[in-house]
Amino acid sequence: MASRRLLLILGLLSVARGAEACAVATTIRVENGASEVVRTLQVLSPSPGSNQAPQGGAAPGQAVSITLPSCIGVYGLRATFASGRAVDHPNLDARTIRGLVLR
């Protein structure tokens, strides 16, 4: 009986630590691997109306940090280049993504 209680307590502590570790939104490194300037980067959320306003861009070879709205969830990123070309990167899992190279 005591061993079951101990296992239950350890399980609850493990869940609490997982939630604690996710208290800070995910920041990813976005590198411009293209030959043209990225004018804007926009985080896209699957929830209507919850997309983040476009952020500043990046010169070729430059990297910037982007913060996702949460450390849990699946987001997209839209990069708009100086030529007007837009590239979407959907299905970025905030739990695992740490970097992205734009082409």
N, C-alpha and C positions, 0 to 999 in steps of 0.2 A: 504494500500500500504506500509506504514512504517513497519507494523508488518511482512509482507512478506520479506522485506529487512532484518529485524532483524533476522528472522528465517534462511534466506540464509547465513547471516554472521556467525551466531552461528553454522550452519552446516559446513561451510568452516573451522572455527576454530577447530571444533571437528575432522575433517579429518586431519588437519595439526598437531594436538596434537598426533593423532594415528601414523602418519608417524614419528614424532619426537621421540616418545617412542620407535620406532624400529630402531633407529640409531646405536645401539650397538648390535653386534652379540650375540646370545644366548649361555650361558655357562650352561652346565648340570653337575650334580654330578653323577659319575659312581662308584658304589660300587661293589667290587668283593665278591659276596656271595658264590662262589665256594670254593672247598677245594684245588685247585691248583692255581699256580701263573698265572696271565695274563701277557703274554709277550708283546703283542702289542694291541693297540686300534686304529682302523682306521675309519675315518668318510667317509661314502660313499655318493656320490651325484648322483642324477638321470641324471645329465649332463655328458656325456662321457668325460673323461680326467680331471675332476675337483675334483677327490677324494683327500683328504688330506693324506699326508704321514703318515705312522704309528707313533703313539706316544708311549711313555714309558708305561709300564704296571702297575700292582698292585698286591701286595701280598694278600692272603686270608684275608678278613675282612677289607682291606684298601679301601679307596675311593679316587678318583682323579677327577679333573675338566677337562672337555673337552669343547672346544669352537667350535660351529658349524660355518660354513662359513657366515651365515646370520641369522637375527632374523626372517626371513620369508622363508618358504620352507619346504620340506619334505626330510629328510635325513635318512641314515642308519648308523648303527655302527657295525663293525666287531671286535670281541674280539678273539684273538688267544692265546690259553693257552699253557703252557709249554709242554704239551703232544702232541701238534700239532693240537688239536681239535679246530675248529673255530665255533663260534656262531654268527649268524647274527641277528640283531634287525632292521628290515626295518620299514619304514613308521613312523619315529619320526618327529612329527610336531614341528618345531622350535618355533612356537608361544605358545605352551602349555607345552612342555616337560621341566622338571626341574631336573629330576633324573631318574636313572635306576639301577637296581640290576642285575648283571650277575650271572647266575647259571650254 
